[in-house]
Amino acid sequence: MACGFDYDGEMRRYQPRLREALAVGPDDVVLDIGCGSGTTTREVARLATRGSAVGVDVSPERLAVARRDAPANASFVRADAQVHPFPPARFTLAFSRYGTMFFADPAAAFANIGRAVRPGARFVQLVWQGSARQEWVTEIRRALADGAPVAGDESAFSLGDPAVVTELLTTAGFIGVGVTDLSEPIWYGPDPDAAVEAVLPLRLTRDVLDQLAGADRERAFDRLRAVMAAHHTADGVWFGSRSWLVTARGGGG
């Protein structure tokens, strides 16, 4: 998603579920993986009053935003969590809000994170379930392709199978893996026009639009606006979604 996308607004219904699962304590030392513009990092830092929080992300633009108004115990590092040399057994809590699905080598990434957390440390992730379970995916693809089947990028859904996630984490040395089914609507803007603009940076949108030109492209935009209008409520444009809340504990030591 583009840097200007209101990711926090989109995920507003999931944030309380994540906050509850994290249960940040005052002494926690926290790692936020794929922190983006840093909202989640700053929130946990304010809860870890005697501890600290580190947010890592690969986007310098997002990290520049993240550093604004950050509390003194929050820091940000431009890094790929798959390979970054974190201090061993440093963190009491590691988490990610939709940031672990894009690792080129997830087995290596989770092993690296496993080395960075202390024995018994909590590891919490929110990841998307499969694309077929996401109304936002199926509706946008249907609109843009006029109902025709679309073979889109599936990287955002790479952890959609609980068995795959469990095996990856267990192999990486984590213990007590749990996977909880969550379903919440996600928000794409206050009105249909804003929602269209919001989804244009998404890869699932670009994959189709980049193949169209002229009248075909304009008709696709018209269908996309119509879908947004159909999902418009008094509180903005909402689509159904399904996620997994994945929890585990560090098994080292």
N, C-alpha and C positions, 0 to 999 in steps of 0.2 A: 504494500500500500504506500501511496505517496506520503511524504512527510506531513502535508497539510491535512490528511485524513483524520477525522475525529474518532480515533480508535477507542478512546476512553468512553465517548458517548455511545459508540456501537456496543461496547461490552458492559454497559452500566448494569444490566440485570445479572450478569455473572459475577461482578465484583464482590457483592456480599457473600456469595458462596465460596469464592476464593479466600476472602478475608477470614471467614470462619475456619476453613481448613488449615490456613497458615498458623492461626493462634499464636501470633508473634508475642514473645515475652520480652521483658525489659533488658535481659542480658543476651539476647540472641545476636549472633553474627551471621548476617544474611547475604546470600548470593541470589541476584535477580538475573536470570538468563534470558537474553533477548528483551532487554528492558525498554527499548524504544525511547520515547520521550520522557521516561523516568517517573511517571505518575506512581506506579506501583512501588518503585524503589524509595521514593520520598515518603510514601505512606508507611512502609514498614520501618524506615529509619526513625520516624517520629514515634513509633511504638517501641522500638528497641532503644530506650532512653539511655541505658548504660552499655549498649552494644553498638553495632554499626551495620551498614548496608552497602553493598557494592553492586552496581548495575553494569552489565556488559552488553554491548551491542556492536554490530558491524557498521552501523550507519553514523557517520560523523555529524550529519545534519540533525538527526534525532538526538544525539548525545549533546549537541550544543544547546538544544531546548531543555534537555534533562538537567543540565547543570544550573539552570536559572532557579534561583530561590530554593536551592537544595539545603537541607539542614546540615550542620557541621559534621554530623556522623554519617553522611551519605557521600559516596564517591562514585565516579563513572569511568569506565575503561573501554576504549575501543578494542574489541577483541572478539575472536571466534571461540566460543566456549568449547568447541570440539578439540582444539589444540592448545589453547592458552595455558601457560605454566602457572596455574593457581598454586598458592602455598598449600602444601599437603595438610590434610585434616584441619583445615582452617575454619570451616563454616558449620554452624549448628543447624542451619536451615537453608535449603536451596529451593528455588521455585521458578516456574516459568508460566506466563500467561500466553499461550499459543506461540511460543518461541522455539520449541524443540522439534517441530515437525520437519524442519528444513535442513537438518544436518546431512552433509554428503555421506558421512559414515556414522550412522547413529550408534553402532556398537562402540566405536572408538570414543564418541562424544560422551556417552553415558559412563564409560569407564573413566574418562578424564574427570567428569563431575564427581564420580564416586571417590576418586582419590582426593578431591578437594574438600569433602565433607568429613566430619568426625564420625566415629562409630556411634550408631544410634541417631545420627542427625536426620531430620525430616527432609524429604524431597517431595515436593508437591507440583503437579503439572495440570494445566488445563490444555487439552488438545481436542481438535475436531474429531467427531465420528466420521464415517464415510460420507462422501459427497452426495450419495443418493438420499441420505437422511437430512440434508440441509435444504430447507425451502429456499433460502437465498440463492443457492447454487442452481437448483433445478428451475426456478422461476426465471432467473436472469438468462440462463442458457436457452430456455424455451423461447423467451421473448426475442432474443437476438437472432436465433437460428430459425425462427418461425415454426417451431415445433419439430424441426428435423433433429436427428441424433447428433450430438456434439461430443467429440473426443477432446476434452480439455485437459489442462495440466492438473495433476492429482497430487502434487507435492505437499499441499497444505493438509492432506488427509492421510499422510503416510503412517500415522500412528492410530488410525481409525479402528484397527483390529486389537481388542484387548489382549488376545493371546500373543500377538507380536510384541506389544509393549511389555507384557509380563516377562517374556523370554529375554528381551533386550536388557531389562533392568536386573533380572536375576543373574544373567551372564556377567553383567558389569559389577556384581557383588552386592547389590541391594537386597534387602530382605523385607518381608512383610508387605509385599506389593498388593495394593487394593485398587480396584477400578469401579467408580460410581457413575451411573448414568445420570446426566443432567440435561434438562431441556428448558431453554429460555429464549425469548425473542431477542433479536438484535436490531439496532436502530441505525437507519441510514440517512437521517436528516429530518428537518422540520416539515418539509413539503416535497412533492414529487420532483420538482426541478432540482432542488438541492440533492435529492437522493440519486438522480441521474449523474450529476457531477461527482458525487461521492464514489460511485462504483466504476467510473471510467478508468481510474488507475489500476483496478483489479486485473490480474492476469486473465481470469476467466472471461472478463469483458473484452480485453484487448485481443485475446486469441481469436475471437469471432470477428470483431470490427476490423482488424487488420487485414482480413480476407475480403472485405467488402469495399465497394466504391460507388460513387454516384447515387442513383436512386435507390439501389439496394441498401446502401449504408444509411440513407435517410429514413427508409422504411424501418430498418432495425432500430434506429433511435426512437421512432414513433412508437414501436411496440414496447420498447423499454420504458418510455414515459407512461404508457398505458398500464404496465405492470406496477410501476411505482404508485400511480394514482389508485389502483385497486387495493394497494396495501397501506394507503394513507388513512390515518386515524387522527383524532383530536390531539394526540401526543406525538405526531410525526409518522414516518414511514417505518414499519416494522415487518420483519420476516422471521419465520420460525427457524430454530437451529437446535442441534444436539451436540453435546460435548461429553468427553470423559474427564472426570476428576481422578487423576492418578496419584496415589500416595505410596510412599515407600520409606525405608529407613536405611541409612548407611550401615553396611555390614562389616566394615573393617575393624581391626583391633584384635 
